[in-house]
Amino acid sequence: MAPEEPGEPGPGGSFALLARACTGTAFAPCGDPGMTCTPAPPTGEAAPPEGFLTCIQHEGERDCPATYPDRHVFYASVEDTRGCAPCGCSEPTGGTCSILASAFSDASCSQFVVGVVVSSEAPFCGAISPGMALGSKSASVVSLEPGTCEPTGGEPTGGVALLGAATFCCRPAPLPEPVPA
């Protein structure tokens, strides 16, 4: 059987199938000298699922021998470093604005001298009559069209690393004996 491809874990780092392997000295010789027997599960515990009745387990990702051809690889944990690159915006383009710039001869902006509309779309240079004293100035927005920018960043980063691999090599379930008719 071909090796199983691990599925990518979901947001919580979990997989759909869980395996638990026990180690110890609970093995005994069987009637067949080429076999090793284990006791039945304790009362109240479920028996192994179909396809996992007779298995051997190896640490790491390993190939299985021909006598135990059904290969299953399980992982103890995952290291999830998935994320996104920081989002940003390019320099804005296409924005325009215009203001009304005014000059006054007194300090309280009440004695109007001159006013002119200044736009970001065209340069302006103005003059005030020589000898005219200026005491204050003001500016007010006439129009404002913000520019636009192209979004940047947001690309996926990182990945998922599967850690603590264990390979289970199992014998296929025996076919049921034919029932005599």
LUMGU-859589 format. One record per residue: x, y, z of N, C-alpha, C in turn; residue in three letters. Coordinates in steps of 0.2 Angstrom, whole numbers, plus 5000, padded with zeros to 4 digits. Atoms other than C-alpha are relative to their C-alpha. Layout:
# residues N
+--------+---------+------+---------+----------+-------+--------+---------+------+------+
| n.east | n.north | n.up | ca.east | ca.north | ca.up | c.east | c.north | c.up | code |
+--------+---------+------+---------+----------+-------+--------+---------+------+------+
|      X |       Y |    Z |       X |        Y |     Z |      X |       Y |    Z |  Ala |
...
+--------+---------+------+---------+----------+-------+--------+---------+------+------+
END
This chain:
# residues 181
+--------+---------+------+---------+----------+-------+--------+---------+------+------+
| n.east | n.north | n.up | ca.east | ca.north | ca.up | c.east | c.north | c.up | code |
+--------+---------+------+---------+----------+-------+--------+---------+------+------+
|   5004 |    4994 | 5000 |    5000 |     5000 |  5000 |   5004 |    5006 | 5000 |  Met |
|   4997 |    4994 | 5000 |    5006 |     5017 |  4996 |   5000 |    5004 | 5007 |  Ala |
|   5000 |    4996 | 4993 |    5011 |     5029 |  5011 |   4994 |    5005 | 5000 |  Pro |
|   5005 |    4995 | 4999 |    4997 |     5040 |  5017 |   5003 |    5007 | 5000 |  Glu |
|   4998 |    4993 | 5000 |    4999 |     5058 |  5014 |   4996 |    5004 | 5006 |  Glu |
|   5003 |    4997 | 4994 |    4996 |     5068 |  5030 |   4996 |    5006 | 4997 |  Pro |
|   5004 |    4994 | 5002 |    4982 |     5081 |  5028 |   5002 |    5006 | 5004 |  Gly |
|   4998 |    4994 | 4997 |    4985 |     5099 |  5033 |   4995 |    5001 | 5006 |  Glu |
|   5004 |    4999 | 4994 |    4979 |     5102 |  5051 |   4996 |    5006 | 4999 |  Pro |
|   5004 |    4994 | 5000 |    4965 |     5114 |  5053 |   5003 |    5006 | 5005 |  Gly |
|   4998 |    4994 | 4996 |    4966 |     5131 |  5063 |   5003 |    4998 | 5007 |  Pro |
|   4998 |    5002 | 4994 |    4968 |     5122 |  5079 |   5005 |    4995 | 5000 |  Gly |
|   4995 |    5005 | 5000 |    4981 |     5110 |  5073 |   4998 |    4993 | 5001 |  Gly |
|   5002 |    5006 | 4999 |    4971 |     5095 |  5074 |   4999 |    4996 | 4994 |  Ser |
|   5001 |    5004 | 5005 |    4969 |     5080 |  5063 |   4994 |    4996 | 5001 |  Phe |
|   5006 |    5003 | 5000 |    4954 |     5069 |  5059 |   5001 |    4993 | 5003 |  Ala |
|   4999 |    5007 | 4997 |    4962 |     5052 |  5065 |   5005 |    5000 | 5005 |  Leu |
|   4995 |    5000 | 4994 |    4970 |     5049 |  5082 |   5002 |    4993 | 5001 |  Leu |
|   4997 |    5006 | 4999 |    4982 |     5035 |  5086 |   5003 |    5000 | 5007 |  Ala |
|   4997 |    5000 | 4994 |    4988 |     5029 |  5103 |   5004 |    4993 | 5000 |  Arg |
|   4996 |    5006 | 4999 |    5002 |     5016 |  5105 |   5002 |    4999 | 5007 |  Ala |
|   4998 |    5002 | 4993 |    5006 |     5007 |  5121 |   5007 |    4996 | 4999 |  Cys |
|   4994 |    5004 | 5000 |    5023 |     5000 |  5124 |   5001 |    4997 | 5007 |  Thr |
|   4999 |    5003 | 4994 |    5029 |     4988 |  5138 |   5002 |    4993 | 4999 |  Gly |
|   4998 |    5007 | 5000 |    5031 |     4970 |  5142 |   4994 |    4995 | 5000 |  Thr |
|   5006 |    5004 | 5000 |    5014 |     4963 |  5139 |   4999 |    4996 | 4994 |  Ala |
|   5000 |    5004 | 5006 |    5019 |     4953 |  5124 |   5002 |    4993 | 5003 |  Phe |
|   4999 |    5007 | 4999 |    5019 |     4934 |  5125 |   5001 |    4996 | 4994 |  Ala |
|   4999 |    5004 | 5006 |    5024 |     4920 |  5113 |   4993 |    4997 | 4999 |  Pro |
|   5007 |    5003 | 5002 |    5009 |     4913 |  5103 |   5001 |    4993 | 4998 |  Cys |
|   4999 |    5007 | 5003 |    5006 |     4896 |  5096 |   5004 |    5000 | 4994 |  Gly |
|   4996 |    5000 | 5006 |    5014 |     4901 |  5080 |   5007 |    5004 | 5002 |  Asp |
|   4994 |    4997 | 4998 |    5033 |     4904 |  5084 |   5002 |    5007 | 4997 |  Pro |
|   4998 |    4994 | 5004 |    5034 |     4918 |  5071 |   4995 |    5006 | 5002 |  Gly |
|   5005 |    4995 | 4998 |    5020 |     4928 |  5080 |   5001 |    5002 | 5008 |  Met |
|   5000 |    4997 | 4993 |    5019 |     4939 |  5096 |   4993 |    5002 | 5002 |  Thr |
|   5007 |    4999 | 4998 |    5002 |     4940 |  5106 |   5000 |    5005 | 5005 |  Cys |
|   5001 |    4995 | 4995 |    4996 |     4954 |  5116 |   4993 |    4999 | 5003 |  Thr |
|   5007 |    5002 | 4997 |    4981 |     4953 |  5129 |   4995 |    5005 | 4997 |  Pro |
|   5006 |    4997 | 5002 |    4964 |     4959 |  5125 |   5000 |    5007 | 5004 |  Ala |
|   5000 |    4994 | 4997 |    4960 |     4977 |  5129 |   4996 |    4999 | 5007 |  Pro |
|   5003 |    5000 | 4993 |    4955 |     4980 |  5148 |   4992 |    5001 | 4999 |  Pro |
|   5007 |    4999 | 5000 |    4936 |     4979 |  5151 |   4998 |    5007 | 5000 |  Thr |
|   5002 |    4993 | 5001 |    4928 |     4995 |  5146 |   5003 |    5004 | 4995 |  Gly |
|   4996 |    4997 | 5005 |    4941 |     5000 |  5133 |   4998 |    4997 | 4993 |  Glu |
|   5002 |    5002 | 5006 |    4937 |     4999 |  5115 |   5005 |    4996 | 4997 |  Ala |
|   4995 |    5004 | 5004 |    4946 |     4986 |  5104 |   5003 |    5005 | 4994 |  Ala |
|   4997 |    4996 | 5006 |    4957 |     4993 |  5090 |   4996 |    5001 | 4994 |  Pro |
|   5005 |    5000 | 5006 |    4948 |     4999 |  5075 |   5003 |    4996 | 4994 |  Pro |
|   4999 |    5004 | 5006 |    4947 |     4989 |  5059 |   5006 |    5002 | 4997 |  Glu |
|   4994 |    4998 | 5004 |    4964 |     4989 |  5050 |   5006 |    5001 | 5005 |  Gly |
|   4995 |    4999 | 4995 |    4974 |     4991 |  5066 |   5000 |    4994 | 5005 |  Phe |
|   5000 |    5006 | 4995 |    4972 |     4974 |  5074 |   5007 |    4997 | 5001 |  Leu |
|   4994 |    5002 | 4999 |    4989 |     4968 |  5071 |   5005 |    5004 | 4996 |  Thr |
|   4996 |    4995 | 5003 |    5002 |     4981 |  5069 |   5007 |    5000 | 5004 |  Cys |
|   4994 |    4999 | 4996 |    5020 |     4985 |  5073 |   5001 |    5008 | 4999 |  Ile |
|   4999 |    4993 | 5000 |    5026 |     5003 |  5077 |   5007 |    5002 | 5000 |  Gln |
|   4993 |    4998 | 5001 |    5042 |     5012 |  5072 |   5000 |    5008 | 5001 |  His |
|   5000 |    4993 | 5000 |    5047 |     5030 |  5077 |   5003 |    5003 | 4994 |  Glu |
|   4998 |    4996 | 5007 |    5049 |     5042 |  5062 |   4996 |    4997 | 4995 |  Gly |
|   5003 |    5003 | 5006 |    5043 |     5039 |  5045 |   5004 |    4995 | 4997 |  Glu |
|   4996 |    5006 | 5002 |    5048 |     5022 |  5039 |   4996 |    4996 | 4995 |  Arg |
|   5003 |    5004 | 5005 |    5044 |     5010 |  5025 |   4998 |    4994 | 5004 |  Asp |
|   5003 |    5006 | 4997 |    5034 |     4994 |  5030 |   5003 |    4994 | 4997 |  Cys |
|   4998 |    5007 | 5003 |    5040 |     4976 |  5028 |   4994 |    4997 | 4996 |  Pro |
|   5005 |    5004 | 5004 |    5030 |     4965 |  5016 |   4995 |    4997 | 5004 |  Ala |
|   5005 |    5004 | 4996 |    5022 |     4955 |  5030 |   4995 |    5005 | 5003 |  Thr |
|   5005 |    4995 | 4997 |    5014 |     4971 |  5037 |   4999 |    5006 | 4995 |  Tyr |
|   5000 |    4995 | 5006 |    5010 |     4981 |  5021 |   4996 |    5007 | 5001 |  Pro |
|   5004 |    4995 | 5000 |    4997 |     4993 |  5027 |   5003 |    5006 | 5005 |  Asp |
|   4996 |    4995 | 4996 |    5006 |     5009 |  5032 |   4996 |    5006 | 5002 |  Arg |
|   5004 |    4994 | 4997 |    4999 |     5023 |  5043 |   5005 |    5004 | 5003 |  His |
|   4996 |    4996 | 4997 |    5009 |     5038 |  5048 |   4996 |    5005 | 5004 |  Val |
|   5003 |    4995 | 4996 |    5004 |     5048 |  5063 |   5005 |    5005 | 5003 |  Phe |
|   4996 |    4995 | 4998 |    5011 |     5064 |  5071 |   4998 |    5002 | 5007 |  Tyr |
|   5001 |    4998 | 4994 |    5013 |     5069 |  5089 |   4997 |    5007 | 5001 |  Ala |
|   5002 |    4993 | 5000 |    5011 |     5087 |  5086 |   5001 |    5004 | 4994 |  Ser |
|   4998 |    4996 | 5005 |    5012 |     5101 |  5074 |   5003 |    5007 | 5002 |  Val |
|   4998 |    4993 | 4999 |    5021 |     5118 |  5073 |   4997 |    5004 | 4995 |  Glu |
|   5004 |    4996 | 5005 |    5010 |     5130 |  5065 |   5002 |    5007 | 5000 |  Asp |
|   4997 |    4993 | 5001 |    5019 |     5146 |  5059 |   4996 |    5004 | 4995 |  Thr |
|   5003 |    4997 | 5006 |    5006 |     5151 |  5046 |   4998 |    5007 | 5003 |  Arg |
|   5002 |    4993 | 4999 |    5002 |     5170 |  5045 |   5000 |    5004 | 4994 |  Gly |
|   5000 |    4995 | 5006 |    5002 |     5185 |  5033 |   5005 |    5005 | 5001 |  Cys |
|   4995 |    4994 | 5001 |    5015 |     5198 |  5028 |   4996 |    5006 | 5002 |  Ala |
|   5004 |    4994 | 4998 |    5010 |     5215 |  5036 |   4997 |    5003 | 4993 |  Pro |
|   5003 |    4996 | 5005 |    4998 |     5225 |  5025 |   5002 |    5007 | 5000 |  Cys |
|   4999 |    4993 | 5000 |    5001 |     5242 |  5019 |   4997 |    5003 | 4994 |  Gly |
|   5003 |    4997 | 5006 |    4998 |     5254 |  5005 |   5005 |    5004 | 4996 |  Cys |
|   4995 |    4997 | 5004 |    5008 |     5261 |  4991 |   4999 |    5008 | 5001 |  Ser |
|   5001 |    4993 | 5000 |    5011 |     5280 |  4989 |   4993 |    5002 | 4997 |  Glu |
|   5006 |    4999 | 5004 |    4994 |     5288 |  4985 |   5001 |    5004 | 4994 |  Pro |
|   5000 |    4996 | 5006 |    4991 |     5295 |  4968 |   4993 |    5003 | 4998 |  Thr |
|   5007 |    4998 | 5002 |    4977 |     5305 |  4960 |   4996 |    5005 | 5004 |  Gly |
|   5003 |    4996 | 4995 |    4973 |     5316 |  4975 |   5000 |    5007 | 4998 |  Gly |
|   4999 |    4992 | 5001 |    4969 |     5335 |  4973 |   4996 |    5003 | 5005 |  Thr |
|   5003 |    4995 | 4995 |    4964 |     5349 |  4984 |   5001 |    5007 | 4998 |  Cys |
|   5000 |    4993 | 5001 |    4961 |     5367 |  4983 |   4998 |    5004 | 5007 |  Ser |
|   5001 |    4996 | 4994 |    4961 |     5380 |  4997 |   4999 |    5008 | 4998 |  Ile |
|   5000 |    4993 | 5000 |    4956 |     5398 |  4999 |   5005 |    5003 | 5005 |  Leu |
|   4995 |    4996 | 4995 |    4971 |     5408 |  5006 |   4999 |    5007 | 5000 |  Ala |
|   5001 |    4993 | 4999 |    4968 |     5425 |  5013 |   5005 |    5003 | 5004 |  Ser |
|   4996 |    4996 | 4996 |    4978 |     5439 |  5020 |   4996 |    5006 | 5003 |  Ala |
|   5003 |    4995 | 4997 |    4973 |     5452 |  5032 |   5005 |    5005 | 5003 |  Phe |
|   4996 |    4994 | 4998 |    4980 |     5469 |  5038 |   5000 |    5000 | 5008 |  Ser |
|   5000 |    5000 | 4992 |    4975 |     5466 |  5057 |   5002 |    4993 | 5002 |  Asp |
|   4998 |    5007 | 4997 |    4979 |     5452 |  5069 |   4994 |    4996 | 5001 |  Ala |
|   5006 |    5004 | 4999 |    4961 |     5446 |  5070 |   4996 |    4998 | 4994 |  Ser |
|   5003 |    5002 | 5006 |    4958 |     5442 |  5052 |   4993 |    5003 | 4998 |  Cys |
|   5006 |    4997 | 5002 |    4945 |     5455 |  5050 |   5001 |    5005 | 4995 |  Ser |
|   4999 |    4995 | 5005 |    4953 |     5468 |  5038 |   5003 |    4996 | 4994 |  Gln |
|   4998 |    5004 | 5006 |    4954 |     5458 |  5022 |   5004 |    5004 | 4995 |  Phe |
|   4996 |    4997 | 5005 |    4968 |     5462 |  5010 |   5000 |    4997 | 4993 |  Val |
|   5000 |    5004 | 5006 |    4969 |     5448 |  4997 |   4998 |    4993 | 5002 |  Val |
|   5002 |    5007 | 5000 |    4962 |     5431 |  4994 |   5001 |    4996 | 4994 |  Gly |
|   4999 |    5003 | 5007 |    4966 |     5418 |  4981 |   4999 |    4992 | 5001 |  Val |
|   5001 |    5007 | 5000 |    4961 |     5400 |  4977 |   5007 |    4997 | 4998 |  Val |
|   4994 |    5003 | 5002 |    4977 |     5389 |  4977 |   4998 |    4992 | 4999 |  Val |
|   5001 |    5007 | 5002 |    4976 |     5371 |  4969 |   5006 |    4996 | 5000 |  Ser |
|   4994 |    5005 | 5001 |    4987 |     5356 |  4970 |   5002 |    4998 | 4993 |  Ser |
|   4999 |    5002 | 5007 |    4985 |     5354 |  4952 |   5004 |    5005 | 4996 |  Glu |
|   4996 |    4995 | 5004 |    4993 |     5370 |  4946 |   5004 |    5005 | 5005 |  Ala |
|   4996 |    4995 | 4995 |    5007 |     5381 |  4954 |   4997 |    5007 | 5000 |  Pro |
|   5002 |    4993 | 5000 |    5003 |     5398 |  4960 |   5005 |    5004 | 5004 |  Phe |
|   4996 |    4995 | 4997 |    5013 |     5413 |  4964 |   4997 |    5007 | 5000 |  Cys |
|   5004 |    4994 | 5000 |    5005 |     5429 |  4970 |   5004 |    5006 | 5003 |  Gly |
|   4996 |    4995 | 4997 |    5011 |     5446 |  4976 |   4995 |    5005 | 5003 |  Ala |
|   5004 |    4995 | 4996 |    5004 |     5459 |  4988 |   5003 |    5007 | 4999 |  Ile |
|   4997 |    4993 | 5001 |    5006 |     5478 |  4985 |   5006 |    5002 | 5005 |  Ser |
|   4995 |    4997 | 4995 |    5022 |     5485 |  4992 |   4998 |    5005 | 5005 |  Pro |
|   5002 |    4996 | 4995 |    5021 |     5493 |  5008 |   4994 |    4998 | 5004 |  Gly |
|   5006 |    5002 | 4996 |    5005 |     5484 |  5014 |   5002 |    4995 | 5006 |  Met |
|   4999 |    5004 | 4995 |    5007 |     5477 |  5031 |   4995 |    4995 | 5001 |  Ala |
|   5005 |    5006 | 4999 |    5000 |     5460 |  5035 |   5000 |    4998 | 5007 |  Leu |
|   5000 |    5001 | 4993 |    4994 |     5456 |  5052 |   4998 |    4993 | 5001 |  Gly |
|   5002 |    5007 | 4999 |    4986 |     5438 |  5050 |   4998 |    4997 | 4993 |  Ser |
|   5001 |    5004 | 5006 |    4982 |     5425 |  5037 |   4995 |    4994 | 5002 |  Lys |
|   5005 |    5005 | 4999 |    4969 |     5411 |  5035 |   5000 |    4995 | 4994 |  Ser |
|   5001 |    5004 | 5006 |    4966 |     5396 |  5024 |   4994 |    4995 | 5002 |  Ala |
|   5006 |    5004 | 5000 |    4950 |     5386 |  5021 |   5000 |    4995 | 4994 |  Ser |
|   5000 |    5005 | 5005 |    4948 |     5370 |  5011 |   4994 |    5001 | 4996 |  Val |
|   5005 |    4999 | 5005 |    4938 |     5373 |  4995 |   4997 |    4993 | 4998 |  Val |
|   5002 |    5007 | 5003 |    4938 |     5355 |  4988 |   5006 |    4995 | 5002 |  Ser |
|   4995 |    5005 | 4998 |    4947 |     5339 |  4993 |   4998 |    4993 | 4997 |  Leu |
|   5001 |    5007 | 5003 |    4948 |     5323 |  4983 |   5006 |    4996 | 5002 |  Glu |
|   4995 |    5004 | 4997 |    4958 |     5310 |  4992 |   5003 |    4996 | 4994 |  Pro |
|   4997 |    5004 | 5005 |    4970 |     5300 |  4981 |   4999 |    4992 | 5002 |  Gly |
|   5001 |    5007 | 4999 |    4970 |     5281 |  4980 |   5007 |    4997 | 5000 |  Thr |
|   4994 |    5003 | 4999 |    4984 |     5269 |  4984 |   4999 |    4992 | 4999 |  Cys |
|   5001 |    5007 | 5001 |    4987 |     5251 |  4979 |   5002 |    4996 | 5007 |  Glu |
|   4998 |    5004 | 4994 |    4987 |     5238 |  4994 |   5006 |    4996 | 4999 |  Pro |
|   4994 |    5004 | 5000 |    5003 |     5229 |  4998 |   5000 |    4995 | 5005 |  Thr |
|   5000 |    5005 | 4994 |    5007 |     5214 |  5009 |   4994 |    4996 | 5000 |  Gly |
|   5006 |    5004 | 4999 |    4995 |     5202 |  5015 |   5002 |    4993 | 4997 |  Gly |
|   4999 |    5006 | 5003 |    5004 |     5187 |  5007 |   5001 |    4995 | 5005 |  Glu |
|   4999 |    5005 | 4995 |    5004 |     5170 |  5016 |   5007 |    4999 | 5002 |  Pro |
|   4993 |    5002 | 4998 |    5019 |     5166 |  5026 |   5000 |    4994 | 5005 |  Thr |
|   5000 |    5005 | 4996 |    5025 |     5152 |  5036 |   4997 |    4993 | 4997 |  Gly |
|   5003 |    5007 | 5002 |    5018 |     5134 |  5036 |   4999 |    4996 | 5006 |  Gly |
|   5002 |    5005 | 4994 |    5014 |     5119 |  5046 |   5006 |    4994 | 4999 |  Val |
|   4995 |    5005 | 5000 |    5028 |     5107 |  5051 |   4997 |    4994 | 5005 |  Ala |
|   5003 |    5005 | 4996 |    5022 |     5090 |  5057 |   5006 |    4997 | 5004 |  Leu |
|   4995 |    5002 | 4995 |    5032 |     5084 |  5072 |   4999 |    4993 | 5003 |  Leu |
|   5001 |    5006 | 4996 |    5035 |     5067 |  5081 |   4997 |    4995 | 4996 |  Gly |
|   5003 |    5005 | 5004 |    5031 |     5055 |  5067 |   5001 |    4993 | 5003 |  Ala |
|   5000 |    5007 | 4999 |    5027 |     5037 |  5070 |   4997 |    4996 | 4995 |  Ala |
|   5003 |    5004 | 5006 |    5024 |     5024 |  5057 |   4997 |    4993 | 5003 |  Thr |
|   5003 |    5006 | 4998 |    5012 |     5010 |  5060 |   4999 |    4995 | 4994 |  Phe |
|   5001 |    5004 | 5006 |    5013 |     4995 |  5049 |   4996 |    4994 | 5002 |  Cys |
|   5005 |    5005 | 4998 |    4998 |     4983 |  5050 |   4999 |    4995 | 4994 |  Cys |
|   5003 |    5005 | 5005 |    4992 |     4967 |  5042 |   4993 |    5001 | 4999 |  Arg |
|   5007 |    4999 | 5002 |    4977 |     4968 |  5032 |   4995 |    4995 | 5004 |  Pro |
|   5005 |    5004 | 4996 |    4961 |     4961 |  5041 |   4999 |    4994 | 4996 |  Ala |
|   5001 |    5006 | 5004 |    4959 |     4943 |  5036 |   4993 |    5000 | 4997 |  Pro |
|   5007 |    5001 | 5003 |    4944 |     4939 |  5025 |   4996 |    4995 | 5004 |  Leu |
|   5005 |    5004 | 4996 |    4929 |     4931 |  5033 |   5000 |    4993 | 4997 |  Pro |
|   5000 |    5007 | 5003 |    4929 |     4912 |  5031 |   4993 |    4999 | 4997 |  Glu |
|   5006 |    5001 | 5003 |    4916 |     4906 |  5019 |   4995 |    4996 | 5004 |  Pro |
|   5005 |    5004 | 4996 |    4900 |     4899 |  5027 |   4998 |    4995 | 4995 |  Val |
|   5002 |    5005 | 5004 |    4896 |     4882 |  5020 |   4992 |    5000 | 4999 |  Pro |
|   5007 |    5000 | 5001 |    4879 |     4881 |  5012 |   4996 |    4994 | 5001 |  Ala |
+--------+---------+------+---------+----------+-------+--------+---------+------+------+
END
